[in-house]
Amino acid sequence: MNGTIKMKNLVSIIFFQQIANALEKNDATLISIKNTNTHWSNWGTHIQEEDY
């Protein structure tokens, strides 16, 4: 698991470096999004049974 955490941190660092570079050059195409976390099962919910 420690390797997974390090990889996520590395991906975050790269992403924010891309954002900084894109802002500096005013070019949004410099931001590449890889391994997106958009699948519904990756997102938690706070809805309880009592909420219905």
C-alpha atoms as one frame of an Amber mdcrd trajectory, in Angstrom:
protein
   0.000   0.000   0.000   2.875   2.362   0.677   3.875   2.178  -2.992   0.326
   3.063  -4.012   0.365   6.143  -1.793   3.712   7.256  -3.221   2.409   6.768
  -6.774  -0.722   8.821  -6.049   1.434  11.599  -4.608   3.698  11.488  -7.662
   0.700  11.690  -9.993  -0.630  14.663  -8.011   2.716  16.443  -8.219   2.951
  15.886 -11.974  -0.626  17.082 -12.469  -0.038  20.299 -10.516   3.217  20.901
 -12.394   1.250  20.572 -15.634  -1.321  23.076 -14.371   1.423  25.556 -13.430
   3.067  25.150 -16.824  -0.260  25.561 -18.647  -1.082  28.710 -16.684   2.366
  30.132 -17.323   2.065  29.544 -21.064  -1.713  30.162 -21.215  -2.196  26.790
 -22.950  -4.649  24.307 -21.418  -3.594  21.599 -23.882  -0.450  21.101 -21.782
  -2.541  19.385 -19.101  -2.875  15.651 -19.682  -5.272  13.697 -17.509  -4.387
  10.023 -17.223  -5.933   7.308 -15.092  -9.006   9.312 -14.244 -11.004   8.247
 -11.231 -14.487   8.643 -12.708 -16.020   5.205 -12.253 -19.000   5.323  -9.894
 -17.570   2.612  -7.635 -14.580   4.812  -6.761 -16.776   7.449  -5.127 -18.271
   7.090  -1.690 -21.654   8.278  -0.599 -22.884   9.648   2.661 -26.512   8.701
   2.073 -27.904   6.654   4.908 -30.952   4.409   4.821 -32.738   6.961   7.056
 -32.326   9.646   4.362 -34.976   8.018   2.174
